[in-house]
Amino acid sequence: MTGVTTATAFEKAKAEGRAALVGYLPAGFPDVDRGIEALKAMVAAGCDVIEVGLPYSDPVMDGPTIQAAAQQALDGGVRTRDVLRTVEAVAATGVPTVIMTYWNPVERYGVERFAADLANAGGAGLITPDITPDFGQEWIAAADAHDLDKIFLVAPSSTDERIAMTTAACRGFVYATAVMGVTGARTTTSDLAGPLVGRTRAQAPLGLAVGVGLGVSNGDQAAEVAAYADGVIVGSAFVRAVLDHARDRTAALKALTTLTEDLATGVRR
């Protein structure tokens, strides 16, 4: 049975006059149980949507911080079933929980089986950064059959035609990746993000939320992005908070809570 959809979280945030906060950590990092604990701490401190990363051996779109975390999870023996267990535990909090994954592991697992198991775990859907709707028909069919969100990406290089095609296939929200290059926390936000959101809204079906990921690492940056986006997506900063306190479970949870509260305050400004 699928959990609450991401659209519900975006609608709730909009009703409160703010952007939604979307938080990411890879499953199995630093291990499966501590990863679940970390994600639950992020929910308790103010994340509206959770992205659970499926660690992959060839993460070409990820920066060094997320790569290091994913490698740690892989070295610890994380498997797809552990990712689904993580989703189930986090979705049980009532917060929409999606998987962020490269396409190869889904194909290897079996597309229909993956969709069924994700839905049974209470997952809301899938973010698929390396497939586009025109090459994702098998996933779109499986997602529709199991009532799952389909979250595709648009970028500053996307033409208006590609944005229209991509957003028409989305359910839940569209992920606007506003930095050209790999993921990672940055000291300044991108000047490409605002125009990309504007173009996306102009092409997208009415009411489709636009979440922006561009390396946000603090509440001030979150407030800047929240001024024009429906959602602020944060990944590397959360991963870094855990990496910086790898040997101290209590300190890692405290750092995650402090960061989440700062970001949650930012999206409410």
ZATITOR-493018 format. One line per field, with one value per residue (C-alpha): x, y, z. Coordinates in Angstrom, 2 decimals, m for minus. Layout:
N
xx: [X, ...]
yy: [Y, ...]
zz: [Z, ...]
END
This chain:
269
xx: [0.00, 1.49, 2.03, 0.99, 1.93, 4.56, 1.91, 0.14, 3.25, 3.71, 0.04, 0.29, 3.40, 1.73, m1.32, 1.05, 2.61, 6.01, 8.13, 8.47, 11.78, 12.97, 15.82, 18.08, 20.33, 21.46, 20.10, 22.64, 24.64, 26.43, 24.63, 21.01, 19.69, 21.59, 20.44, 16.81, 17.43, 19.02, 16.13, 13.58, 15.50, 15.25, 11.49, 11.09, 13.07, 11.04, 11.57, 8.33, 9.48, 12.29, 14.47, 16.14, 19.15, 19.76, 23.57, 25.06, 28.56, 28.81, 27.27, 28.24, 25.91, 26.89, 29.57, 32.30, 30.25, 27.35, 29.75, 31.63, 28.41, 27.12, 30.45, 30.34, 26.86, 27.99, 31.05, 28.67, 26.77, 23.58, 21.10, 17.91, 15.87, 17.62, 16.61, 13.00, 13.18, 14.45, 11.56, 9.07, 10.43, 10.47, 7.12, 5.57, 6.12, 3.51, 5.98, 6.05, 9.15, 10.62, 13.63, 16.28, 18.02, 19.94, 18.02, 20.32, 19.48, 15.73, 16.13, 18.26, 15.70, 12.81, 10.79, 7.35, 8.69, 10.46, 7.27, 5.20, 7.72, 8.09, 4.32, 4.06, 6.70, 4.55, 6.87, 5.45, 7.46, 10.79, 13.19, 15.01, 17.86, 19.30, 16.19, 13.83, 10.15, 10.74, 13.07, 11.09, 7.87, 8.33, 8.73, 5.82, 3.52, 4.64, 4.37, 0.88, m0.19, 0.91, m0.13, 3.47, 4.91, 7.14, 9.69, 11.83, 14.50, 14.80, 17.98, 19.03, 20.04, 16.53, 14.61, 11.05, 9.90, 11.81, 10.47, 6.89, 7.41, 9.11, 6.62, 3.66, 4.99, 5.64, 3.39, 4.10, 6.62, 9.34, 12.96, 14.71, 18.43, 19.71, 23.46, 25.23, 27.51, 27.57, 25.75, 27.28, 26.80, 27.81, 28.57, 26.29, 23.08, 22.87, 21.55, 20.22, 17.63, 15.04, 14.78, 14.60, 11.70, 9.93, 10.31, 9.24, 6.09, 5.23, 5.44, 4.20, 0.65, m1.17, m0.48, 2.65, 5.12, 8.70, 11.41, 14.87, 18.14, 21.29, 23.58, 21.68, 23.54, 21.97, 18.77, 19.72, 20.21, 16.99, 15.10, 16.58, 15.41, 12.05, 11.28, 10.67, 10.47, 7.76, 10.35, 13.96, 15.88, 18.92, 21.25, 24.98, 24.66, 22.77, 25.32, 28.16, 26.56, 26.73, 30.20, 31.60, 30.43, 30.94, 32.22, 29.69, 26.06, 24.68, 26.66, 25.58, 21.90, 22.33, 24.06, 21.28, 18.59, 20.29, 20.76, 17.17, 15.76, 17.85, 16.67, 13.04, 13.18, 14.64, 11.81, 9.32, 10.79]
yy: [0.00, 3.34, 6.05, 9.67, 11.37, 14.09, 16.40, 16.32, 17.65, 20.42, 21.41, 21.55, 23.75, 26.04, 26.39, 27.54, 30.11, 28.48, 26.06, 22.37, 21.04, 17.87, 16.01, 13.28, 10.58, 7.33, 4.13, 2.12, 5.17, 4.96, 1.61, 0.60, 1.10, 4.36, 5.60, 5.02, 6.77, 9.72, 10.08, 9.92, 12.70, 14.82, 14.21, 15.15, 18.38, 19.59, 17.73, 17.56, 14.95, 12.38, 11.11, 7.79, 7.25, 3.81, 3.45, 2.65, 1.67, 4.18, 7.45, 9.67, 12.55, 12.71, 14.87, 13.59, 13.93, 11.74, 9.37, 8.83, 8.08, 5.73, 3.89, 3.49, 1.98, m0.38, m1.42, m2.22, m4.59, m2.58, m4.20, m3.05, m4.84, m2.62, 0.46, m0.73, m1.45, 2.09, 3.49, 1.44, 2.70, 6.37, 6.27, 4.94, 8.43, 9.73, 11.78, 11.08, 8.99, 8.54, 6.67, 8.52, 6.02, 5.51, 3.39, 0.35, m1.08, m0.80, m2.61, m5.31, m5.79, m5.88, m2.76, m4.15, m5.92, m2.76, m0.70, m3.31, m3.63, 0.14, 0.56, m2.26, m0.53, 2.62, 4.54, 7.53, 7.19, 7.42, 10.14, 8.94, 11.33, 9.38, 8.51, 10.85, 10.13, 9.22, 6.42, 5.62, 4.11, 0.85, 2.73, 5.09, 2.11, 0.33, 3.52, 4.24, 0.66, 1.09, 4.74, 5.94, 9.39, 9.79, 12.52, 13.44, 16.15, 19.38, 21.45, 24.90, 23.23, 21.78, 23.33, 24.52, 21.56, 19.10, 20.79, 20.46, 16.77, 16.04, 17.82, 16.25, 12.85, 13.85, 13.07, 14.55, 17.20, 17.97, 18.15, 21.26, 20.71, 24.24, 23.61, 22.35, 19.60, 17.08, 17.42, 19.08, 21.79, 25.24, 28.56, 30.53, 29.62, 29.53, 32.44, 29.81, 28.51, 31.32, 31.47, 27.66, 27.59, 30.31, 28.40, 25.15, 26.69, 28.16, 24.71, 22.43, 21.23, 23.57, 22.80, 20.65, 21.61, 22.52, 21.41, 22.90, 21.16, 23.25, 22.62, 24.45, 24.07, 26.53, 28.38, 31.61, 29.77, 27.82, 31.10, 32.45, 29.41, 29.25, 32.73, 31.28, 27.47, 25.19, 22.95, 23.20, 19.93, 19.36, 16.38, 16.93, 19.14, 16.37, 13.77, 16.02, 16.43, 12.65, 12.26, 14.93, 12.94, 9.44, 8.02, 9.71, 8.66, 11.24, 14.10, 13.10, 13.13, 16.48, 17.95, 16.66, 18.08, 21.49, 21.64, 20.55, 23.13, 25.86, 24.82, 24.46, 27.99, 29.16, 27.76, 29.53, 33.03]
zz: [0.00, m1.01, 1.54, 1.42, m1.86, m2.10, m3.58, m0.20, 1.55, m1.02, m0.75, 3.05, 2.88, 0.33, 2.58, 5.32, 2.98, 2.74, 0.73, 1.60, 2.94, 1.21, 2.93, 1.51, 2.95, 1.34, 2.91, 4.88, 5.88, 8.22, 8.59, 8.00, 11.54, 12.15, 8.75, 9.71, 13.04, 11.22, 8.76, 11.58, 13.35, 10.18, 10.06, 13.73, 13.18, 10.19, 6.89, 4.90, 2.37, 2.67, m0.18, 0.54, m1.72, m3.21, m3.05, m6.45, m7.52, m10.39, m9.10, m12.04, m11.08, m7.41, m5.85, m3.48, m0.28, m1.43, m3.20, 0.07, 1.95, m0.74, m0.82, 2.96, 2.64, m0.13, 1.86, 4.72, 2.43, 1.87, m0.52, m2.22, 0.47, 3.07, 1.08, 1.07, 4.83, 5.33, 3.28, 5.28, 8.61, 7.56, 5.73, 8.95, 10.43, 7.98, 5.93, 2.16, 1.44, m2.03, m3.35, m5.35, m7.60, m10.79, m13.25, m13.47, m10.00, m10.72, m14.03, m12.39, m9.59, m12.06, m12.80, m11.94, m8.84, m7.69, m8.05, m6.19, m3.35, m3.04, m2.84, m0.29, 1.84, 1.92, m0.40, m2.28, m5.48, m7.25, m8.35, m11.47, m12.33, m15.26, m17.26, m19.07, m19.71, m23.34, m22.19, m19.04, m20.38, m18.49, m15.20, m15.96, m16.58, m13.38, m11.31, m12.62, m11.86, m8.22, m7.77, m7.29, m7.87, m10.94, m10.33, m13.31, m13.58, m15.54, m15.82, m17.05, m20.34, m20.87, m23.77, m23.17, m25.26, m23.03, m19.90, m21.19, m22.04, m18.71, m16.48, m18.30, m17.19, m13.57, m10.63, m7.19, m8.19, m10.73, m9.60, m10.94, m10.68, m10.94, m10.93, m14.01, m12.74, m9.90, m6.60, m3.54, m0.93, m2.14, m0.50, m2.84, m4.61, m8.39, m10.46, m12.89, m10.45, m10.53, m14.32, m14.53, m12.05, m14.04, m17.31, m15.65, m14.19, m17.60, m19.25, m16.45, m15.83, m13.48, m9.83, m10.31, m7.57, m8.47, m6.06, m6.43, m5.65, m5.93, m2.99, m0.22, 3.07, 5.54, 6.45, 4.67, 1.38, 1.98, 2.45, m0.80, m2.78, m0.96, m2.27, m5.75, m5.44, m4.01, m2.39, m1.23, m1.69, 0.53, 0.29, 0.66, 3.75, 5.59, 4.50, 5.64, 9.08, 9.52, 7.99, 10.31, 13.35, 12.02, 15.32, 17.59, 17.10, 19.54, 18.01, 14.50, 15.47, 17.21, 14.13, 11.86, 14.13, 14.33, 10.55, 9.85, 12.25, 10.59, 7.12, 8.29, 9.68, 6.36, 4.21, 6.51, 6.16]
END
